[in-house]
Amino acid sequence: MSLSFGISPALVTPFLDGKVDVHRLINHAKDCLSRGCRTATLFGTTGEGPSVGAMERDRIADEIVSRGIPAEKLVEGVLACSPEEAAFSTSQALRRGAHAVLLAPPFYFRPAPDDAVFAWYAAVFDSVGSNLRDILLYHIPGMTGVPLPHTVIARLKERYPGTIRGVKDSAGDPEATFALIEAFPDLDILVGDESYLGRACAAGAAGSICGVANVVPEAVIELAENGRDDPRIVELVQEICRHPIVPMVKALTAHVREDPVWAVARPPLPTLGERSIARAVSLLEPFGQVIKAVA
């Protein structure tokens, strides 16, 4: 199956002494890309994007590009409440030449009426100006509390033709994902939940930006390209979701890389210990050779 977007790991962010460890982050991104991931995503939800300031994100992305990862291999996450910050980060990512920008709606004041959400995006896009392109709208209402209904997506497509690349759907509702695919066949619909990614790709999804690709990228790529769900991935995702999700993905990344630095989360997220992840680690055993390739 040919996927227009493919798989992009939502890179976990390593912290050493409270600061982003750019060296580890670069090596991790390069490894994922070398193993078949089409792009790598910086500072999304799994990357603790809201816990990393706009200037810090910008500096780190510049350093990553300067140290050998082409900007066109990067998707940059922008999770901000103010239009000014969102427009700044979006503009900087596009200036660098990013493959796309993953742009979440504002998440503090809610409920947010659809007209107001549209107006917020419009303010960001108008500020970015003529360089606007390749925007991935980020639908993750479980975190933002602000859904992106079809009407808002359609209005943004109409107002800013050719600039909305797709939608990342992380609501975890398969039927809603299939409805998005049907409603917007011209957009890249990306699935955040790996447990039904295969079925979604068979139905027309373009790929995924997802956390499990940090740990077993080959398995995620294979299920998406084959258009069939993988029971091993389903069980692993279910176990991850029984815990704080981002710390769990970080802890599993630390396990497969045999490097405890990866497990450290930036407050307010907790850092999980080995006992908390024991069952999830056992679920990695069926991936065998994949795990050995990561370590």
PyMOL commands that set and color helices and strands:
alter all, ss='L'
color gray80, all
select helices_A, chain A and resi 22-34+49-51+54-66+71-73+83-96+114-131+141-144+150-159+174-183+194-202+212-214+217-226+231-240+245-257+260-263+274-282+285-287+289-294
alter helices_A, ss='H'
color red, helices_A
select strands_A, chain A and resi 6-9+15-16+19-20+40-42+74-78+100-103+135-139+164-169+188-191+207-210
alter strands_A, ss='S'
color yellow, strands_A
deselect
rebuild
show_as cartoon
